[in-house]
Amino acid sequence: MRLYQIFLFTILILAAGSCANRAAGPTGGPKDSIPPVVVRSSPINGALNFKKKDIQVYFNENITLDKVSDNVVISPPQKTQPIVRANAKVLFVSLQDELQDSTTYSILFGNAIVDLNEKNPLENYVFSFATGDEIDTLQIAGRLLNAENLDPMPGVLVGIHDNLNDTAILGDQFKRIAKTDSEGKFTIQNIKNGQYKLYALSDLNRDFKYQPGEFVAFYDSIITPQVKLEQRIDTIWADSVTVDTIHVFSQSVFTPDDILIKLFKETKKRQYLVKAERADDKYFNLFFNDKQDSLPKITPLNFDLDTRFLIQKSGQLDSLTYWIPDAAVYNQDTLTLTVEYFKTDSLFNYVYTVDTLNLFQRKARQTSRQTSKSKSEEVVEEQKPLNLKNNLSSSFDFYLDIVFDFEEPLDSFFVEKIHLVHKVDSITEPVEFACLQKDSIGRILGLSHAWKPEESYELNIDSAAFVSIYGRVSNRLTTAFKIKSLEDYSTLKIMLQDYDPRAYIQVIDSKEQVIQSKRAEQQGAVFQYLRPGDYFLRMFIDDNHNDIWDTGDLERRTQPEEVIYFFKKLSLKANWELEETWDHTDSSFYNKKPEELIKTTKKR
């Protein structure tokens, strides 16, 4: 009996395991990585004399659409975008514009068509048809880069005009268009035989015309698309040394297929007064949309015409702060004045403009308790100390001046109240220094001294050493610091194999931030006091010798200044000098950047 029970129990366990395995179901096969395949279409791809607006494309599996507005492009461009949708295994396209006679149409889907389950894209699928008796078949190809840093520019419109006038991009729509892929590459298909000018356009408002403020690129030469048959050889090997079969076949090659254009944004901007504000009773700000060649003219209307301002200026005069020293003026609740400056009209012509401003004093809200108190007794506001910022740290760079940034412009400062001492063990020795005003209104002051590496210093500033134009005085300040060792730095010397006085060299980090820059020198450009680490070199050809990279100008047909990257990363070590010779004329490195920078760009 006991044996029978054991036998029955074993049978039940095996049966349960079998059921559990069946319930688990199949484990599945490899992941599907094959994109959808076109089975048929109505009409056929490449159809002639097709004048309907509805197209259906049938696939071997269920599909869906991804980022239709970013991926799908119709050429020639349409005023009203088509309706594109997917249902099960069918893609539906419904064109909204009237079709033109004897015209070839191309629908470029990019990576919009993906399978339903795994989202595998059918890359760069193109559907074409013609409303006439023949379909245009020529094509051109190339690449679009950012003019300033040579990054590939994805998702940008590229188009051609058969109007060879330079103003065509301002008023005419493109004849044929395409969009750049993730590597900045583009192919414009189904082009009619003829001559064309090529442009790229960010086209923010989707009107297929250039508007100021958009990124643009243009090709200098007129393009004539061509096709030729070339013989190609396909070799099949029986093994590593024996040829089995050689196939010779003809292939159509479309040219040009190596066009390179660079995208830039013009410096041309609309000029106008963006904002005027009086954030504090003692000053007001004016913000302009673009740089100015000169300061605007300020005319007081409800206060003294001879009022003097201290003007804090940005480098391009587009941000201005007017400090008001006169208490009789800054105590007024409202300042009314006119601002005279040059403003651009709709055609970007500069027109002399006069704006009238009412600048209201911003006051903090008072509580009911504060209001009743101020009515019952006179409240004397305690004057706050003059705040200042400085760039000191416990470990200070050998090559820097100490810089003070004050909350208000200075009226005066007392050098005898500033004490800089050199500390050796427990002995302190006063040292000489120079005070340098680093701006035009006395808000930024520098303290300069020939620092000794690895030595300790202490800065002691007595109270009331600095006095603002409003009578506020600074507090006492004491800061100890040590100068870094020269062994903490690296030096880099760059020799140009073919010296060019126009070459301007930039030392940049992995994020392409400029660390140091200077013009090339015949005996080599030396970059000192670099922190140890990895760096890269970028150069621009400074044709106008203004020490800055200049963008292009569409109206003048001026390309941006050429940018060249050194081909490799430079790793600098502490207390080390590295010398490199750069052949910037080597065309094999033109329009390329180091692989490490490309990877960093993709991550960003």
Backbone torsions as a table, in degrees:
resi	resn	phi	psi	omega
1	MET	NA	-42.2	-178.9
2	ARG	-65.8	-39.0	177.7
3	LEU	-62.4	-38.0	-179.8
4	TYR	-63.7	-41.9	180.0
5	GLN	-64.4	-41.3	179.1
6	ILE	-63.3	-43.6	-179.9
7	PHE	-61.2	-45.2	-179.0
8	LEU	-64.1	-40.2	179.8
9	PHE	-63.4	-40.9	179.3
10	THR	-63.1	-42.6	179.6
11	ILE	-61.2	-41.4	-179.9
12	LEU	-64.2	-41.4	179.2
13	ILE	-62.0	-45.7	-179.7
14	LEU	-63.8	-38.7	179.8
15	ALA	-65.5	-41.3	179.7
16	ALA	-63.8	-42.2	179.1
17	GLY	-63.3	-38.8	179.0
18	SER	-63.9	-42.5	179.0
19	CYS	-63.9	-40.0	-178.6
20	ALA	-63.0	-41.0	179.8
21	ASN	-65.6	-38.5	179.7
22	ARG	-67.5	-35.0	-178.3
23	ALA	-69.0	-29.2	-177.8
24	ALA	-65.6	-24.5	177.7
25	GLY	73.8	-179.0	-178.1
26	PRO	-69.7	147.9	-179.8
27	THR	-82.0	-11.0	178.0
28	GLY	86.8	163.7	-179.7
29	GLY	-105.8	-161.3	179.7
30	PRO	-66.0	153.0	-178.7
31	LYS	-65.4	137.5	179.2
32	ASP	-68.9	122.1	178.6
33	SER	-122.2	8.9	-176.8
34	ILE	-94.0	128.0	179.6
35	PRO	-71.9	166.4	177.5
36	PRO	-59.8	149.5	-179.7
37	VAL	-116.4	133.4	177.8
38	VAL	-72.5	128.1	179.3
39	VAL	-95.4	-46.3	178.6
40	ARG	-164.0	173.5	178.7
41	SER	-151.9	160.2	176.1
42	SER	-132.9	108.7	1.2
43	PRO	-75.4	-177.0	176.3
44	ILE	-70.9	152.1	176.5
45	ASN	-65.7	123.8	-176.3
46	GLY	93.9	16.4	-177.8
47	ALA	-63.1	148.2	176.1
48	LEU	-107.5	155.5	176.9
49	ASN	54.1	35.2	178.4
50	PHE	-96.5	121.2	-173.6
51	LYS	-126.2	13.5	175.6
52	LYS	-88.8	168.5	-176.0
53	LYS	-107.7	-4.1	-176.4
54	ASP	-110.7	133.5	-177.7
55	ILE	-130.8	138.7	175.3
56	GLN	-125.7	134.3	176.6
57	VAL	-123.8	127.8	-174.9
58	TYR	-105.1	139.0	-176.5
59	PHE	-120.0	168.9	-178.4
60	ASN	-84.0	-2.8	179.3
61	GLU	-154.1	168.0	178.7
62	ASN	-65.1	139.2	-177.8
63	ILE	-125.8	165.3	170.1
64	THR	-142.0	173.1	-176.0
65	LEU	-116.0	143.6	-177.6
66	ASP	-124.8	122.0	175.5
67	LYS	48.8	62.2	-176.6
68	VAL	-59.6	-46.4	-176.4
69	SER	-64.4	-29.2	179.4
70	ASP	-83.7	-31.9	-171.7
71	ASN	-95.6	-41.5	-170.3
72	VAL	-84.0	127.5	179.3
73	VAL	-129.8	134.5	176.5
74	ILE	-105.9	131.8	178.6
75	SER	-126.7	125.6	1.5
76	PRO	-66.8	157.2	-174.5
77	PRO	-61.3	148.4	-177.6
78	GLN	-107.2	142.5	176.2
79	LYS	-69.1	-40.9	176.9
80	THR	-111.3	125.3	-176.7
81	GLN	-66.4	143.3	-179.1
82	PRO	-69.5	161.5	173.0
83	ILE	-91.6	120.7	-178.7
84	VAL	-122.9	124.5	-179.4
85	ARG	-146.3	160.9	179.0
86	ALA	-124.3	142.3	176.7
87	ASN	-142.4	112.2	-178.1
88	ALA	57.5	-115.8	-176.3
89	LYS	-100.6	13.6	-173.5
90	VAL	-120.7	136.0	173.9
91	LEU	-103.6	128.5	179.8
92	PHE	-113.3	131.5	174.8
93	VAL	-125.7	127.0	178.2
94	SER	-122.9	108.1	179.3
95	LEU	-74.0	141.3	-175.9
96	GLN	-102.9	-30.6	179.6
97	ASP	-79.5	157.3	173.0
98	GLU	-68.2	138.2	-179.3
99	LEU	-79.2	139.8	178.9
100	GLN	-85.8	148.2	178.6
101	ASP	-69.6	147.7	174.1
102	SER	49.1	49.1	-177.1
103	THR	-129.2	139.6	175.3
104	THR	-92.3	128.9	178.8
105	TYR	-110.3	138.7	176.6
106	SER	-127.0	131.9	173.7
107	ILE	-110.9	111.1	-178.6
108	LEU	-98.2	117.4	-174.2
109	PHE	-93.2	-8.9	-179.1
110	GLY	56.3	-123.5	177.0
111	ASN	-112.9	29.2	-175.6
112	ALA	-73.1	-31.0	-175.4
113	ILE	-89.8	117.5	179.7
114	VAL	-132.4	155.5	176.4
115	ASP	-73.7	155.3	-170.2
116	LEU	-66.5	-38.9	-171.5
117	ASN	-86.1	-55.6	-172.7
118	GLU	-99.3	-5.7	178.5
119	LYS	61.2	35.0	174.5
120	ASN	-74.3	123.5	-175.9
121	PRO	-83.1	143.3	168.1
122	LEU	-87.1	98.0	-168.2
123	GLU	-73.2	133.5	170.3
124	ASN	53.8	40.6	175.7
125	TYR	-71.9	134.1	-178.6
126	VAL	-126.1	131.1	174.3
127	PHE	-115.7	127.5	-176.8
128	SER	-127.4	150.9	172.3
129	PHE	-155.7	163.8	179.9
130	ALA	-126.4	142.7	176.5
131	THR	-85.1	-8.4	179.2
132	GLY	-112.2	-160.9	-174.3
133	ASP	-82.1	-12.6	-179.6
134	GLU	-140.5	155.6	-179.3
135	ILE	-112.3	133.0	179.5
136	ASP	-73.1	139.8	-171.4
137	THR	-127.0	-5.8	-178.3
138	LEU	-70.7	157.0	177.8
139	GLN	-153.8	156.6	175.8
140	ILE	-131.1	158.9	-177.1
141	ALA	-147.0	159.4	179.6
142	GLY	-178.3	-158.1	-175.9
143	ARG	-143.6	145.6	-179.8
144	LEU	-116.6	126.4	179.4
145	LEU	-121.2	156.2	170.9
146	ASN	-71.5	127.0	-173.9
147	ALA	-65.1	-30.3	-172.9
148	GLU	-85.7	-31.7	-176.4
149	ASN	-133.1	6.9	175.0
150	LEU	62.6	19.0	173.5
151	ASP	-71.9	141.7	173.1
152	PRO	-64.3	143.2	-175.5
153	MET	-110.1	102.5	-178.6
154	PRO	-83.7	155.7	171.4
155	GLY	67.5	25.1	-179.0
156	VAL	-105.1	140.8	-179.2
157	LEU	-73.4	132.0	174.9
158	VAL	-125.2	132.1	-175.6
159	GLY	-147.7	167.3	-179.8
160	ILE	-123.3	149.8	174.2
161	HIS	-119.3	137.3	170.8
162	ASP	-88.3	-11.9	169.7
163	ASN	-79.3	111.3	-173.2
164	LEU	-84.3	2.2	175.4
165	ASN	-68.7	140.9	-177.9
166	ASP	-63.9	-18.3	-178.2
167	THR	-89.9	2.0	-176.2
168	ALA	-59.1	-37.3	-177.1
169	ILE	-68.5	-17.3	-179.8
170	LEU	-83.5	-28.4	-173.4
171	GLY	-126.9	-23.0	-176.4
172	ASP	-102.0	152.5	172.3
173	GLN	-85.6	155.3	179.2
174	PHE	-63.2	150.2	173.7
175	LYS	-79.6	-43.5	177.4
176	ARG	-138.0	147.7	-178.2
177	ILE	-139.0	164.3	172.0
178	ALA	-154.3	173.6	174.9
179	LYS	-122.3	146.5	178.8
180	THR	-74.9	149.2	178.4
181	ASP	-90.1	-168.7	-174.7
182	SER	-63.8	-20.4	179.3
183	GLU	-101.3	10.1	-179.5
184	GLY	79.6	5.9	-178.0
185	LYS	-83.1	149.7	178.9
186	PHE	-144.2	151.9	172.8
187	THR	-137.1	119.9	175.9
188	ILE	-98.0	118.5	-171.8
189	GLN	-107.6	169.5	174.1
190	ASN	54.7	50.4	179.9
191	ILE	-93.4	140.4	175.7
192	LYS	-79.3	149.4	177.7
193	ASN	-58.1	132.9	-179.2
194	GLY	160.4	-167.9	179.2
195	GLN	-114.6	143.7	-172.8
196	TYR	-143.9	158.6	167.2
197	LYS	-112.5	141.9	-172.3
198	LEU	-111.1	137.7	178.3
199	TYR	-138.4	158.8	166.5
200	ALA	-123.8	149.7	-170.4
201	LEU	-151.8	131.3	175.6
202	SER	-71.3	-27.4	171.1
203	ASP	48.2	63.3	-175.1
204	LEU	-61.8	-33.8	-177.3
205	ASN	-101.5	8.7	174.0
206	ARG	55.7	40.6	175.6
207	ASP	-104.7	1.8	177.7
208	PHE	62.2	24.8	176.5
209	LYS	-133.5	153.8	-179.5
210	TYR	-77.2	131.6	172.4
211	GLN	-122.5	138.3	178.0
212	PRO	-52.4	136.9	-177.0
213	GLY	102.2	-15.0	176.9
214	GLU	-88.2	152.5	173.2
215	PHE	-74.2	144.5	-175.5
216	VAL	-147.3	156.0	172.2
217	ALA	-145.1	150.0	176.6
218	PHE	-141.5	148.8	178.2
219	TYR	-95.4	133.0	-172.6
220	ASP	-67.4	-34.3	-172.4
221	SER	-98.6	157.0	172.0
222	ILE	-75.1	137.5	-175.9
223	ILE	-105.0	131.1	174.6
224	THR	-119.3	100.5	-179.0
225	PRO	-62.5	140.5	179.9
226	GLN	-140.6	161.7	175.4
227	VAL	-137.8	142.4	176.5
228	LYS	-144.0	154.6	178.1
229	LEU	-92.8	129.5	177.2
230	GLU	-122.8	141.0	177.2
231	GLN	-80.7	132.7	177.2
232	ARG	-120.2	149.2	-178.8
233	ILE	-116.6	129.7	177.3
234	ASP	-117.7	115.2	-176.1
235	THR	-102.6	128.2	175.4
236	ILE	-107.2	124.9	-176.4
237	TRP	-99.5	134.5	175.1
238	ALA	-73.0	-39.7	173.5
239	ASP	-151.2	-164.3	-173.7
240	SER	-68.8	-15.8	-177.6
241	VAL	-124.9	-12.5	-173.2
242	THR	-111.9	128.1	177.8
243	VAL	-84.6	129.8	177.3
244	ASP	-87.6	-60.0	-175.4
245	THR	-141.4	144.4	172.7
246	ILE	-118.6	118.5	177.7
247	HIS	-101.5	129.0	174.6
248	VAL	-111.5	125.1	-178.6
249	PHE	-141.5	160.6	179.6
250	SER	-99.4	143.4	-178.7
251	GLN	-137.8	138.8	177.4
252	SER	-76.1	129.1	178.6
253	VAL	-118.4	120.2	-178.4
254	PHE	-97.1	135.3	179.0
255	THR	-134.3	156.1	-2.9
256	PRO	-74.0	146.7	-179.6
257	ASP	-125.0	13.3	-177.5
258	ASP	-132.0	34.2	-178.8
259	ILE	-68.9	136.6	175.5
260	LEU	-124.8	122.8	175.3
261	ILE	-129.3	153.7	-174.4
262	LYS	-123.1	128.3	-175.4
263	LEU	-83.8	134.7	179.0
264	PHE	-144.5	166.3	175.5
265	LYS	-120.7	125.8	-179.0
266	GLU	-65.1	153.2	175.9
267	THR	-77.8	-9.5	-179.1
268	LYS	-64.7	119.5	179.3
269	LYS	-134.7	156.5	175.1
270	ARG	-70.6	136.9	179.1
271	GLN	-105.9	126.9	176.3
272	TYR	-163.7	165.4	177.6
273	LEU	-81.2	110.1	-176.6
274	VAL	-72.4	-47.7	-173.0
275	LYS	-157.7	144.0	170.1
276	ALA	-127.9	132.3	-177.9
277	GLU	-147.0	153.8	176.8
278	ARG	-121.4	82.0	-176.0
279	ALA	-70.9	-20.7	180.0
280	ASP	-141.1	152.4	-177.5
281	ASP	-65.9	-22.8	-172.7
282	LYS	-91.7	-2.8	177.4
283	TYR	-157.3	163.0	171.2
284	PHE	-136.9	157.5	-176.9
285	ASN	-116.5	144.2	170.7
286	LEU	-122.2	130.2	179.4
287	PHE	-121.0	122.5	179.4
288	PHE	-106.9	155.6	-175.8
289	ASN	-75.4	-21.8	-176.3
290	ASP	-142.3	168.5	178.7
291	LYS	-64.9	159.0	179.0
292	GLN	-126.9	149.9	177.3
293	ASP	-82.4	-23.2	-179.1
294	SER	-148.8	165.4	179.8
295	LEU	-72.9	146.1	174.3
296	PRO	-68.6	159.9	177.3
297	LYS	-93.4	126.3	-179.7
298	ILE	-105.9	126.3	177.5
299	THR	-123.1	114.5	177.7
300	PRO	-66.4	142.4	177.4
301	LEU	-112.2	-32.9	-178.8
302	ASN	-121.5	19.7	173.6
303	PHE	-148.5	174.7	-169.8
304	ASP	-53.3	126.4	-179.9
305	LEU	-61.4	-26.9	-176.8
306	ASP	-92.1	14.0	-179.9
307	THR	-57.8	132.4	-179.8
308	ARG	-96.8	135.3	176.6
309	PHE	-114.2	148.6	165.0
310	LEU	-100.7	119.2	-170.5
311	ILE	-105.4	117.5	175.4
312	GLN	-92.2	117.7	-169.8
313	LYS	-113.6	142.1	167.7
314	SER	-79.6	167.2	-176.6
315	GLY	-59.4	-33.2	-177.3
316	GLN	-104.7	10.1	178.0
317	LEU	60.3	24.9	178.3
318	ASP	-95.4	-11.0	175.9
319	SER	-132.2	119.2	-173.6
320	LEU	-129.4	135.6	174.8
321	THR	-118.4	123.8	-179.2
322	TYR	-104.5	107.3	176.4
323	TRP	-84.9	139.1	-174.6
324	ILE	-112.8	103.8	-179.2
325	PRO	-72.0	-25.8	-172.3
326	ASP	-81.5	116.8	-178.8
327	ALA	-63.0	-34.5	179.9
328	ALA	-62.4	-26.4	179.3
329	VAL	-88.0	-50.5	-174.2
330	TYR	-72.3	-13.5	175.6
331	ASN	-81.4	-8.0	176.6
332	GLN	-71.9	139.6	179.3
333	ASP	-65.1	-38.5	-176.6
334	THR	-130.2	131.6	173.3
335	LEU	-110.9	124.1	178.4
336	THR	-109.5	129.9	-176.9
337	LEU	-154.6	165.6	174.0
338	THR	-111.0	148.8	176.6
339	VAL	-121.3	121.2	-179.6
340	GLU	-110.4	125.7	-177.4
341	TYR	-159.3	174.4	178.7
342	PHE	-95.5	123.4	-179.0
343	LYS	-115.6	147.7	178.6
344	THR	-88.0	144.0	174.2
345	ASP	-91.8	-169.1	-175.6
346	SER	-65.4	-20.9	179.3
347	LEU	-100.1	10.5	179.3
348	PHE	68.2	22.0	171.4
349	ASN	-85.3	143.1	-179.8
350	TYR	-84.0	127.6	-178.4
351	VAL	-123.6	132.5	179.7
352	TYR	-68.0	126.8	-171.2
353	THR	-129.1	144.4	175.3
354	VAL	-122.3	117.9	176.0
355	ASP	-108.5	137.1	175.7
356	THR	-101.2	129.7	-175.6
357	LEU	-121.1	141.7	169.9
358	ASN	-114.7	110.2	-175.7
359	LEU	-102.5	111.6	-176.5
360	PHE	-92.8	140.4	178.1
361	GLN	-74.8	126.2	178.2
362	ARG	-83.8	122.9	179.6
363	LYS	-119.2	141.3	177.7
364	ALA	-67.5	142.3	178.2
365	ARG	-67.3	139.7	178.3
366	GLN	-102.3	143.5	174.9
367	THR	-76.8	164.2	179.6
368	SER	-61.4	-33.3	179.6
369	ARG	-67.2	-42.6	179.3
370	GLN	-65.4	-36.9	-179.4
371	THR	-65.6	-45.4	-178.8
372	SER	-67.2	-34.2	179.5
373	LYS	-67.7	-41.2	-178.4
374	SER	-67.7	-26.5	177.5
375	LYS	-75.9	-34.6	-173.3
376	SER	-85.6	-26.7	-178.9
377	GLU	-148.6	150.3	179.4
378	GLU	-74.5	128.4	-179.1
379	VAL	-104.4	123.0	178.4
380	VAL	-97.6	115.1	-177.8
381	GLU	-77.4	127.2	179.0
382	GLU	-73.8	130.8	-177.8
383	GLN	-72.2	130.6	-179.6
384	LYS	-79.3	150.5	177.6
385	PRO	-67.9	156.3	177.7
386	LEU	-76.3	116.4	-179.5
387	ASN	-80.2	145.9	175.5
388	LEU	-142.8	150.5	174.3
389	LYS	-114.8	153.9	175.0
390	ASN	-143.3	166.6	-175.1
391	ASN	-99.9	12.9	-178.4
392	LEU	-69.8	146.6	172.0
393	SER	-143.0	165.3	-176.2
394	SER	-59.9	-31.3	175.5
395	SER	-116.9	107.5	-169.0
396	PHE	-106.6	141.5	-178.0
397	ASP	-69.4	140.0	-175.5
398	PHE	-60.3	-33.3	-169.8
399	TYR	-97.2	2.6	-174.1
400	LEU	-96.6	151.3	164.4
401	ASP	-89.0	153.3	169.5
402	ILE	-75.2	131.1	-177.1
403	VAL	-122.1	129.3	177.1
404	PHE	-108.5	132.7	177.1
405	ASP	-117.1	113.2	-173.3
406	PHE	-95.2	151.0	-178.8
407	GLU	-66.2	-30.8	-179.4
408	GLU	-135.5	157.1	175.9
409	PRO	-58.9	146.0	-179.4
410	LEU	-85.1	141.9	169.4
411	ASP	-92.0	-38.1	-178.7
412	SER	-162.4	161.7	170.7
413	PHE	-146.2	156.5	-173.1
414	PHE	-116.7	107.1	-177.4
415	VAL	-61.2	-32.8	-178.4
416	GLU	-66.4	-14.1	178.0
417	LYS	-95.4	3.1	178.9
418	ILE	-110.0	123.9	-174.9
419	HIS	-126.6	120.3	175.7
420	LEU	-115.1	123.8	-178.2
421	VAL	-124.0	146.8	175.8
422	HIS	-96.7	126.7	-175.2
423	LYS	-107.2	123.3	174.1
424	VAL	-125.3	110.1	-171.7
425	ASP	56.3	-120.4	-179.2
426	SER	-100.0	5.5	-177.9
427	ILE	-98.0	132.2	176.5
428	THR	-114.4	138.3	-178.6
429	GLU	-129.4	121.4	178.2
430	PRO	-61.9	141.2	178.2
431	VAL	-124.8	154.7	179.6
432	GLU	-80.5	153.3	177.9
433	PHE	-151.2	166.9	177.8
434	ALA	-120.2	138.0	174.4
435	CYS	-99.0	126.7	-175.4
436	LEU	-124.3	126.0	174.6
437	GLN	-78.8	123.6	-172.7
438	LYS	-104.5	6.0	173.6
439	ASP	-144.1	-178.8	-172.7
440	SER	-88.9	-11.0	-174.4
441	ILE	-121.1	4.1	175.8
442	GLY	81.4	26.2	175.1
443	ARG	-92.4	-21.6	-177.5
444	ILE	-123.8	123.8	-176.6
445	LEU	-125.7	139.6	179.4
446	GLY	-113.6	147.2	174.9
447	LEU	-120.4	117.6	-172.5
448	SER	-113.4	138.3	177.1
449	HIS	-154.5	148.6	177.2
450	ALA	-80.9	92.1	-175.4
451	TRP	-66.9	148.1	173.8
452	LYS	-100.5	125.2	-178.6
453	PRO	-57.4	142.4	175.7
454	GLU	65.6	13.6	179.3
455	GLU	-101.8	154.5	-178.4
456	SER	-101.2	145.2	-179.3
457	TYR	-137.2	163.3	173.8
458	GLU	-141.3	134.0	178.5
459	LEU	-108.6	123.0	177.3
460	ASN	-121.6	121.8	179.5
461	ILE	-118.6	121.9	179.2
462	ASP	-69.9	158.3	175.2
463	SER	-63.4	150.0	-179.9
464	ALA	63.9	24.1	175.2
465	ALA	-71.6	-28.5	-179.7
466	PHE	-121.6	135.1	-179.0
467	VAL	-127.2	126.9	-179.3
468	SER	-81.8	170.7	179.2
469	ILE	-67.4	-11.7	177.6
470	TYR	-103.8	11.0	175.5
471	GLY	84.8	1.6	177.9
472	ARG	-76.2	142.4	-176.1
473	VAL	-120.2	154.1	-177.3
474	SER	-82.3	157.4	175.2
475	ASN	-84.9	172.2	176.1
476	ARG	-69.0	145.0	-179.5
477	LEU	-140.3	131.6	174.7
478	THR	-132.8	126.4	-179.7
479	THR	-140.8	128.4	174.8
480	ALA	-102.8	142.8	-179.0
481	PHE	-155.2	161.8	179.9
482	LYS	-126.7	139.2	-179.3
483	ILE	-81.2	136.7	-179.4
484	LYS	-65.3	155.2	176.2
485	SER	-75.3	148.1	175.0
486	LEU	-64.1	-21.2	177.8
487	GLU	-73.2	-9.3	176.8
488	ASP	-79.1	-9.8	-173.4
489	TYR	-111.6	163.7	172.3
490	SER	-121.5	158.5	177.2
491	THR	-125.1	139.3	-179.6
492	LEU	-126.1	128.1	177.6
493	LYS	-118.7	126.3	-177.5
494	ILE	-115.6	117.4	175.3
495	MET	-101.5	132.7	173.8
496	LEU	-90.3	126.1	179.5
497	GLN	-61.6	-37.2	176.4
498	ASP	-122.1	93.7	-172.8
499	TYR	-60.1	134.0	177.8
500	ASP	-133.6	115.6	-178.1
501	PRO	-64.8	-13.6	178.4
502	ARG	-83.4	-13.8	-174.1
503	ALA	-71.4	128.4	177.7
504	TYR	-119.7	119.0	-170.5
505	ILE	-102.3	135.5	177.9
506	GLN	-119.9	130.9	170.2
507	VAL	-92.8	121.8	-175.1
508	ILE	-125.1	158.6	176.4
509	ASP	-95.1	-172.3	-175.5
510	SER	-67.7	-17.9	176.0
511	LYS	-95.3	8.1	179.5
512	GLU	64.0	28.2	170.8
513	GLN	-82.3	134.7	-178.4
514	VAL	-76.2	122.0	179.5
515	ILE	-91.7	-48.2	174.7
516	GLN	-145.2	156.3	177.0
517	SER	-153.0	149.1	175.7
518	LYS	-166.5	163.1	178.8
519	ARG	-72.8	145.8	177.7
520	ALA	-61.4	145.3	178.3
521	GLU	-122.1	149.4	-175.2
522	GLN	-62.2	-34.5	179.5
523	GLN	-92.6	6.5	178.9
524	GLY	107.9	136.1	177.1
525	ALA	-88.4	125.2	-175.4
526	VAL	-107.6	126.7	177.8
527	PHE	-111.8	111.5	-175.9
528	GLN	-101.1	165.5	172.5
529	TYR	57.4	40.0	173.9
530	LEU	-85.6	139.0	176.1
531	ARG	-72.4	143.7	177.2
532	PRO	-56.4	141.7	-179.6
533	GLY	153.8	-169.7	-178.1
534	ASP	-96.8	134.3	-179.3
535	TYR	-135.4	165.2	175.5
536	PHE	-133.5	162.9	179.6
537	LEU	-118.0	136.8	174.5
538	ARG	-132.4	143.0	-179.1
539	MET	-129.4	144.1	166.4
540	PHE	-125.1	147.9	-179.0
541	ILE	-88.8	103.2	-172.1
542	ASP	-83.3	80.2	-173.3
543	ASP	-60.4	-34.9	-177.5
544	ASN	-99.9	8.1	173.1
545	HIS	53.9	43.2	178.2
546	ASN	-106.9	7.7	174.5
547	ASP	66.9	14.6	174.1
548	ILE	-134.4	152.8	176.3
549	TRP	-74.1	129.2	-178.9
550	ASP	-106.0	133.3	178.5
551	THR	-76.5	-178.2	-178.4
552	GLY	-87.8	175.3	178.4
553	ASP	-138.4	111.9	-175.5
554	LEU	-65.3	-43.6	-177.1
555	GLU	-63.8	-40.9	-179.6
556	ARG	-86.9	-2.0	-178.5
557	ARG	57.4	43.4	178.6
558	THR	-104.4	124.3	178.2
559	GLN	-78.0	155.4	174.7
560	PRO	-59.9	155.8	177.3
561	GLU	-63.6	142.2	-173.9
562	GLU	-67.9	136.9	178.3
563	VAL	-114.6	135.3	-179.2
564	ILE	-133.2	136.7	176.9
565	TYR	-105.8	142.1	169.1
566	PHE	-68.2	143.6	-165.2
567	PHE	-74.5	-11.0	-175.4
568	LYS	-140.6	165.6	176.3
569	LYS	-77.9	145.1	176.7
570	LEU	-113.1	122.0	179.9
571	SER	-103.6	115.4	-177.8
572	LEU	-101.5	138.6	178.9
573	LYS	-111.4	157.6	-179.9
574	ALA	-62.4	143.5	177.6
575	ASN	56.1	45.4	-173.3
576	TRP	-141.9	140.7	175.3
577	GLU	-115.9	126.4	-179.8
578	LEU	-113.1	131.3	176.3
579	GLU	-116.9	129.7	179.3
580	GLU	-127.3	142.1	172.5
581	THR	-103.5	129.2	-173.1
582	TRP	-116.2	117.8	172.9
583	ASP	-93.8	84.6	-175.6
584	HIS	-74.6	-7.0	178.2
585	THR	-90.2	-2.5	179.3
586	ASP	-69.3	108.5	-173.6
587	SER	-67.1	-17.1	-179.4
588	SER	-68.4	-15.8	179.2
589	PHE	-106.9	5.0	179.2
590	TYR	-66.6	141.5	174.8
591	ASN	58.4	30.6	176.0
592	LYS	-129.6	157.9	174.6
593	LYS	-135.9	158.9	-178.3
594	PRO	-56.5	146.0	-176.9
595	GLU	-57.5	-37.0	-178.7
596	GLU	-62.7	-36.0	178.6
597	LEU	-72.3	-34.0	177.4
598	ILE	-64.6	-43.0	179.0
599	LYS	-63.5	-41.2	179.4
600	THR	-63.9	-40.1	179.3
601	THR	-62.6	-42.1	-179.8
602	LYS	-64.3	-37.5	178.4
603	LYS	-65.4	-38.6	-178.8
604	ARG	-69.7	NA	NA
